[in-house]
Amino acid sequence: MARIAVIGAGMGAMSAAARLAVAGHRVTVYERSETFGGSVGRHVRDGFAFDTGPSLLHLPAVYRDLFVKTGKEPLERCVTLAQVDPASRHVFADGTAVSLPNASRAGVVEALDAALGAGAGERWGAFLDRAGDAWDRSRRPLLEEPLRPDWQVLTRDPYPAPVRRRLLRPALRAGTVTEVGSWELADPRLAALLDGYALSYGLDPLHAPASAALLPYMEETFGSWYVSGGMRALAQAVYERCLARKVEFVLGAEVARVVEKDGRAAGVELADGTVGEADHVVLGARPHPGLMPGQEIWQDGDVTVQPRPEGGGATGRFVVMLSLRGARSADAVHRTLVHPADGAAEREAVFGGRLAAHPTVTVLRPDDPSTRPDADHEAVTLMATVAPQGPVRWTDSEVRARYADTLIDAAGAAVPGLRERILHADVRTPAETATDTGVEGGAVPPPALAGAGSGYLHPGNRTRVPGLLLAGGWSHPGGGPAHAGMSGALVAGLIVEGDGFRGSQ
């Protein structure tokens, strides 16, 4: 039995902790805040409740596997999952709108043809077919196994973009999300649909590789799922599974550094000077200077030494939580995206460190009694991807209020009469995210992508310091609840089975 110290209580860290505990190890989790869950938070006011981070679960198989592997009680006995149908509604700047059914390729094609004109669905379907090829090519090395020593295989984009032949000029292939939208989808609304997927994950469509096609492919193939009680209920279930497996949590305990002895990680030192000894340390938070004094933690040649490409900088999440008078309408859609007329202007603002005058706004209207005090009220959440704290002064009350109004105005296209129904509006910005998570600027990690010369990969789960491993959204395979859960499984496998572990079969 080994002693394991886990830094952070996010979804990836807790996933690793539960798996290591069931393998017979003694696991202690040190969390700087007074609660668990990382970015998976919940805001409650006067009987209204809101998710403050991720709101839907994709690839639920990741957590089904966690619960199967860590106990006899499966995931569905611990939380209630429901497929969101339609998966999303999209409102475009020209007034057209389309609702896309959940996990139905034929249904999506039919809906797009009906709303956007004949041929739109066929083009989107052909795009998803190519995205499926990219998924088959990259799924295992990108998601299901630790970052390989020959990770350079992931520098090549797996998306099989069709050749565009041109008279007397070299042929072209789409290499970015923007190029896929312009050259292959050939409709500004379909391009906006694809851009919306990229932006929701904090990716710049102009620079993100074409392999970002995996993101809509995963959602439209495996579905979008809502957890009753919000995503916080999933975090609670994972936390309780950890407790059931005798994982010890020390909350309000900030780790100042990883203790090193004889050239390997040997425990953690807290801000108050307390030392917790360990045989392995799992870092479930973003690495910071001083973590390992005098030593770099990255493996030689690791992808983390590569510079982030232009437009690949970190972004944050701006959230407006609206408590509304009046019942949720019977025809309300769980998730609506309101797309702006000028996506290029939004991209330039967000990734240039400014406020977008017309952002893409996600409107969330869950049909969940736990989110509202009674049937005569409704809880609605508005979200937008924004520049982090620093480039934008999110601590400025005037900036916060003005941008909340911007999102409310845009959301009126999805919820008619929205402003007149507001009882109170609470705002959460990257400034609050930074305070709660300790991540500079309140940045949110995107998922890993192949291509772009490795610029969209994350640090591998192994480090050059024996005994120190990385889990969570800031490590391979990147951000989002599903990806974080995968990282926890990979770290547990490396500790239990050693460096020969190659992932699930």
C-alpha positions in Angstrom: 0.0 0.0 0.0 1.4 3.4 -1.1 0.7 6.8 0.3 -0.7 9.1 -2.3 -1.0 12.9 -1.9 -3.4 14.5 -4.4 -3.3 18.3 -4.9 -6.7 19.7 -5.7 -10.2 18.3 -5.5 -11.4 18.9 -9.1 -13.0 16.2 -11.1 -9.8 14.8 -12.5 -8.1 14.7 -9.2 -11.1 13.0 -7.4 -11.4 10.5 -10.3 -7.7 9.5 -9.7 -8.2 9.5 -5.9 -11.2 7.1 -6.0 -9.4 4.7 -8.4 -6.2 4.7 -6.4 -8.1 4.1 -3.1 -10.0 1.1 -4.5 -6.6 -0.3 -5.6 -5.5 -0.4 -2.0 -3.6 2.9 -1.6 -3.9 5.4 1.2 -5.0 8.6 -0.5 -5.2 12.1 1.0 -6.6 15.0 -1.1 -5.4 18.6 -0.2 -7.7 21.3 -1.6 -7.0 25.1 -1.2 -10.7 26.0 -1.1 -13.3 24.9 1.4 -15.1 22.6 -1.0 -14.6 20.0 -3.8 -15.4 20.0 -7.5 -13.0 22.6 -8.9 -14.8 24.5 -11.6 -17.9 22.4 -11.2 -19.8 24.8 -8.9 -23.3 25.7 -7.9 -24.7 29.1 -7.0 -27.9 29.3 -4.8 -30.1 32.3 -4.0 -33.6 32.5 -2.7 -34.6 29.0 -3.9 -32.9 29.5 -7.3 -29.9 27.3 -8.2 -27.4 27.6 -11.1 -24.4 25.8 -12.5 -21.4 28.1 -12.5 -19.2 25.9 -14.7 -19.9 23.1 -17.1 -23.6 22.5 -17.5 -23.9 19.3 -19.6 -22.1 16.0 -19.6 -20.7 14.6 -22.8 -19.2 11.1 -23.0 -20.9 9.9 -19.8 -19.2 6.5 -20.4 -16.1 8.1 -18.6 -18.0 8.4 -15.3 -19.9 5.1 -15.8 -16.5 3.4 -16.0 -15.3 5.3 -12.9 -18.3 4.1 -10.8 -18.1 0.6 -12.1 -14.4 0.3 -11.3 -14.7 1.8 -7.9 -17.7 0.0 -6.5 -20.8 -2.0 -7.0 -23.1 1.0 -7.3 -23.3 2.2 -10.9 -23.4 5.9 -11.9 -27.2 5.9 -12.6 -27.9 4.8 -9.0 -26.0 7.9 -7.7 -27.2 10.6 -10.1 -30.1 10.9 -12.5 -29.0 11.4 -16.1 -31.4 12.6 -18.9 -30.6 13.1 -22.6 -31.2 16.7 -23.6 -33.5 16.7 -26.7 -33.2 18.7 -28.7 -29.5 18.8 -28.0 -29.3 22.5 -28.9 -31.2 25.3 -30.7 -29.3 27.8 -32.8 -30.5 31.3 -33.5 -28.6 33.1 -36.3 -28.2 36.8 -37.0 -30.5 36.6 -40.1 -33.4 35.4 -37.9 -33.3 31.8 -39.0 -33.3 29.2 -36.2 -32.8 25.4 -36.1 -33.2 22.8 -33.3 -30.8 19.9 -33.5 -32.0 16.5 -32.1 -29.8 14.7 -29.7 -27.5 11.9 -31.0 -29.4 11.5 -34.3 -27.3 12.1 -37.4 -30.3 11.7 -39.8 -32.4 14.0 -37.6 -29.7 16.7 -37.7 -29.4 16.5 -41.5 -33.1 16.8 -41.9 -33.4 19.7 -39.4 -30.6 21.6 -41.2 -32.1 21.1 -44.6 -35.5 22.3 -43.4 -34.2 25.4 -41.7 -31.2 26.4 -43.8 -32.2 25.1 -47.2 -31.6 21.9 -49.2 -28.0 20.7 -49.2 -27.1 22.3 -45.8 -27.7 19.0 -43.9 -25.8 17.0 -46.5 -22.8 19.3 -46.2 -22.9 19.1 -42.4 -23.3 15.3 -42.5 -20.3 14.9 -44.8 -18.3 17.1 -42.5 -19.3 14.9 -39.5 -18.3 11.8 -41.5 -14.8 13.3 -41.9 -14.8 14.2 -38.2 -15.6 10.5 -37.5 -12.6 9.5 -39.5 -10.5 11.9 -37.4 -12.0 10.4 -34.2 -11.1 6.9 -35.3 -7.5 8.0 -36.1 -6.8 9.9 -33.0 -9.1 8.7 -30.3 -6.7 6.3 -28.6 -3.5 8.3 -28.5 -5.4 11.6 -27.8 -7.8 10.4 -25.2 -7.4 6.9 -24.0 -3.7 6.4 -23.2 -1.0 8.4 -21.6 0.8 10.9 -23.8 3.3 8.6 -25.6 7.0 9.2 -25.8 6.5 9.6 -29.6 3.8 12.2 -29.0 4.9 13.9 -32.2 2.5 11.6 -34.0 -0.2 14.0 -32.7 1.4 17.0 -34.4 -0.3 15.9 -37.6 -3.9 16.9 -38.0 -6.1 13.7 -38.4 -9.0 15.6 -40.0 -9.2 14.4 -43.7 -10.0 17.7 -45.3 -11.0 17.3 -49.0 -8.7 18.8 -51.6 -9.7 22.1 -53.2 -8.3 22.1 -56.6 -7.6 25.5 -58.3 -6.8 26.4 -61.8 -3.1 27.1 -62.2 -2.6 27.3 -58.5 -1.6 24.8 -55.8 -4.5 22.7 -54.3 -5.7 23.6 -50.8 -6.9 21.7 -47.8 -8.7 23.3 -44.8 -6.3 23.4 -41.8 -8.3 25.4 -39.3 -11.9 25.6 -38.0 -12.5 28.9 -40.0 -11.3 27.3 -43.2 -13.5 24.2 -42.7 -16.5 26.5 -42.2 -15.6 28.7 -45.2 -14.4 26.0 -47.7 -16.4 22.9 -46.8 -19.6 24.1 -45.1 -20.2 26.9 -47.6 -22.9 28.6 -45.6 -22.2 31.4 -43.0 -24.8 29.9 -40.6 -23.2 26.4 -40.7 -19.8 28.1 -40.3 -21.2 30.0 -37.2 -22.5 26.6 -35.9 -19.0 25.2 -36.1 -17.4 28.3 -34.7 -19.8 28.1 -31.7 -18.5 24.7 -30.8 -14.9 25.9 -30.9 -15.7 29.1 -28.9 -17.6 27.2 -26.2 -14.4 25.2 -25.5 -12.3 28.4 -25.4 -10.8 27.8 -28.9 -10.1 30.5 -31.5 -11.7 29.3 -34.8 -9.2 31.2 -36.9 -6.2 29.2 -35.4 -7.7 26.0 -33.9 -6.8 23.0 -36.1 -9.4 21.3 -38.2 -9.3 18.4 -35.8 -11.5 20.5 -33.5 -14.2 18.8 -35.6 -14.0 16.1 -33.0 -15.9 18.3 -30.6 -19.2 18.5 -32.5 -18.7 14.9 -33.5 -18.5 13.8 -29.9 -21.6 15.8 -28.9 -23.7 14.7 -31.9 -22.6 11.1 -31.7 -22.6 10.3 -28.0 -25.2 12.9 -27.0 -25.6 15.6 -24.4 -26.7 14.7 -20.9 -28.1 16.7 -18.1 -27.5 15.7 -14.5 -30.6 16.3 -12.3 -29.5 18.9 -9.7 -26.9 20.2 -12.1 -23.3 19.1 -12.7 -22.6 19.8 -9.0 -24.6 16.7 -8.3 -22.1 14.7 -10.3 -19.2 16.2 -8.4 -21.0 15.4 -5.1 -21.4 11.8 -6.3 -17.7 11.5 -7.1 -16.8 13.1 -3.8 -19.0 10.6 -1.9 -17.6 7.7 -3.8 -14.1 8.9 -2.7 -15.3 9.0 0.9 -16.8 5.6 0.6 -13.4 4.3 -0.5 -11.7 5.9 2.5 -10.1 8.9 0.7 -9.2 11.6 3.2 -10.0 15.2 2.3 -8.2 18.2 3.8 -10.1 21.3 2.7 -8.8 24.8 3.1 -5.3 23.5 2.8 -3.1 25.2 0.2 -0.1 23.3 -1.0 3.0 25.6 -1.3 5.3 23.1 -2.9 6.0 19.5 -3.6 8.6 18.0 -1.3 11.5 16.3 -3.0 13.7 13.6 -1.5 16.5 11.7 -3.3 15.4 13.0 -6.6 11.7 12.1 -6.4 8.5 13.5 -5.1 8.1 12.6 -1.5 5.1 14.6 -0.3 3.6 18.1 0.0 4.3 21.1 2.1 1.3 23.2 3.0 1.3 27.0 3.2 1.3 26.7 7.0 4.4 24.6 7.0 2.8 21.3 7.6 4.3 18.4 5.6 2.4 15.4 4.3 4.6 12.6 3.3 3.8 10.5 0.3 5.2 7.9 -2.1 3.4 9.5 -5.1 2.1 13.0 -5.6 -0.8 13.7 -8.0 -1.0 17.3 -9.1 -4.7 18.0 -10.0 -4.2 21.8 -10.4 -2.4 24.0 -12.9 1.4 23.9 -12.2 2.7 27.2 -10.8 6.2 28.6 -10.2 7.9 27.3 -7.1 6.1 24.0 -7.2 9.4 22.2 -7.4 12.1 24.7 -6.5 15.1 24.5 -8.7 13.7 21.8 -11.0 11.5 21.8 -14.1 8.8 19.1 -13.9 8.4 18.5 -17.6 9.8 15.5 -19.3 12.6 16.2 -21.8 11.0 17.0 -25.1 7.6 17.3 -23.6 5.0 19.2 -25.5 4.7 21.8 -22.8 8.0 23.5 -23.9 6.3 24.3 -27.2 4.9 27.9 -27.5 1.2 28.3 -27.8 0.2 29.3 -31.3 -1.2 32.8 -32.0 -4.8 32.9 -31.0 -4.4 29.9 -28.7 -4.3 31.8 -25.5 -6.4 31.1 -22.5 -10.0 32.3 -22.1 -12.5 32.6 -19.3 -16.2 32.2 -18.8 -18.7 35.0 -18.1 -21.9 33.8 -16.5 -25.1 35.7 -15.8 -27.6 33.8 -13.5 -31.1 35.1 -13.9 -33.9 34.5 -11.4 -37.1 34.9 -13.3 -40.8 35.4 -12.4 -43.1 33.3 -14.5 -43.1 29.6 -15.4 -40.8 28.0 -17.9 -42.7 27.7 -21.1 -43.7 24.3 -22.4 -41.7 24.7 -25.6 -38.5 26.0 -24.0 -35.3 24.4 -25.1 -32.6 23.4 -22.6 -29.7 25.0 -24.5 -29.9 27.7 -27.2 -26.9 29.4 -28.8 -27.5 32.9 -30.1 -24.9 33.6 -32.8 -23.7 37.2 -33.7 -23.6 38.6 -37.2 -19.9 39.2 -37.1 -18.1 36.2 -35.7 -14.7 37.5 -36.8 -15.2 40.6 -34.7 -16.1 38.5 -31.7 -13.0 36.3 -32.2 -10.7 39.4 -32.5 -12.1 40.8 -29.3 -12.0 37.7 -27.1 -8.6 36.6 -28.2 -7.3 40.1 -28.3 -8.1 40.8 -24.7 -11.2 42.9 -25.2 -14.9 42.7 -24.8 -16.9 41.5 -27.8 -19.7 43.9 -28.6 -21.8 41.0 -29.9 -20.8 37.7 -28.3 -22.0 34.2 -28.9 -24.4 33.6 -26.0 -25.4 30.2 -24.6 -28.8 30.3 -23.0 -29.5 27.4 -20.5 -33.1 26.7 -19.4 -33.1 23.3 -17.6 -36.4 21.7 -16.8 -35.4 20.9 -13.3 -37.5 21.6 -10.2 -34.4 21.8 -8.1 -33.3 25.0 -9.9 -36.3 27.1 -8.9 -38.4 27.8 -5.8 -41.7 26.7 -7.5 -43.4 26.2 -10.8 -44.2 29.9 -11.1 -40.5 30.8 -11.5 -37.6 29.9 -13.7 -33.8 29.8 -13.4 -31.9 30.8 -16.6 -28.2 30.9 -17.1 -26.4 32.9 -19.8 -22.8 32.1 -20.7 -20.2 33.6 -23.0 -16.5 32.9 -23.7 -14.4 36.0 -22.8 -10.9 37.2 -22.3 -9.5 36.4 -18.8 -9.1 38.6 -15.8 -6.1 40.9 -16.5 -6.7 41.9 -20.2 -10.2 42.8 -19.0 -10.8 44.3 -15.6 -13.6 41.9 -14.4 -13.4 43.3 -10.9 -14.8 46.6 -12.2 -18.5 46.7 -11.3 -19.4 48.9 -14.2 -17.7 46.5 -16.7 -19.5 43.6 -15.1 -22.9 45.2 -15.2 -22.5 46.5 -18.8 -21.5 43.1 -20.1 -24.3 41.4 -18.2 -26.7 43.7 -20.1 -25.0 42.8 -23.4 -25.7 39.1 -22.8 -29.3 39.8 -21.6 -30.0 41.8 -24.7 -28.7 39.0 -27.0 -30.6 36.3 -25.0 -33.8 38.0 -25.7 -33.7 36.3 -29.1 -34.0 33.0 -27.3 -36.3 34.0 -24.4 -38.9 36.7 -25.6 -39.7 39.2 -22.8 -36.6 38.0 -20.8 -35.7 41.4 -19.3 -39.2 42.1 -18.0 -39.2 38.8 -16.0 -35.9 39.4 -14.1 -36.2 39.3 -10.3 -32.4 39.5 -9.8 -29.3 38.8 -11.8 -26.1 37.5 -10.4 -22.8 37.6 -12.3 -19.8 35.4 -12.2 -16.6 36.4 -14.1 -13.1 35.1 -14.6 -12.2 37.1 -11.6 -14.3 34.8 -9.4 -12.9 31.8 -11.1 -9.4 32.9 -10.4 -10.2 33.4 -6.7 -11.9 30.0 -6.4 -9.4 27.9 -8.4 -6.2 29.8 -8.0 -5.7 29.8 -11.8 -4.2 33.0 -13.1 -6.8 35.1 -14.9 -9.6 32.6 -14.2 -8.7 30.7 -17.4 -10.6 27.6 -18.3 -8.5 24.8 -20.0 -9.6 23.6 -23.4 -9.6 20.0 -24.5 -6.5 18.6 -26.2 -6.4 18.6 -30.0 -4.1 16.9 -32.5 -2.5 18.9 -35.2 -1.1 22.5 -35.3 2.4 21.2 -34.5 1.4 20.0 -31.0 0.3 23.5 -30.0 -3.1 22.3 -28.7 -1.8 19.4 -26.6 -1.4 19.5 -22.8 1.4 18.4 -20.5 1.7 14.6 -20.3 0.5 12.8 -17.1 4.1 11.7 -16.4 6.7 14.3 -15.4 10.5 14.2 -15.3 10.2 14.0 -11.5 9.7 10.4 -10.4 6.6 10.1 -8.3 5.0 13.3 -9.5 2.0 12.9 -12.0 -0.5 15.3 -13.5 -4.3 15.0 -13.6 -7.2 17.3 -14.4 -8.0 19.8 -17.1 -4.5 21.3 -17.3 -2.9 18.0 -18.2 -3.4 15.4 -20.9 -6.1 15.1 -22.4 -7.3 18.5 -21.4 -10.3 20.4 -20.1 -14.0 19.5 -19.6 -15.5 17.0 -17.2 -15.1 14.0 -19.5 -11.5 14.8 -20.4 -10.6 15.5 -16.8 -12.2 12.1 -15.8 -10.0 10.4 -18.4 -6.9 12.0 -17.0 -7.7 10.6 -13.6 -8.0 7.1 -15.0 -4.7 7.5 -16.8 -2.8 8.7 -13.7 -4.3 5.9 -11.6 -3.2 3.4 -14.2 0.3 4.7 -14.3 0.7 4.5 -10.5 -1.0 1.1 -10.2 0.5 -0.6 -13.3 3.7 1.5 -13.8 5.1 3.1 -16.9 4.1 0.1 -19.0 0.4 1.2 -18.6 -1.1 1.9 -22.1 -4.6 2.9 -21.1 -7.9 1.0 -21.3 -8.3 -1.7 -23.8 
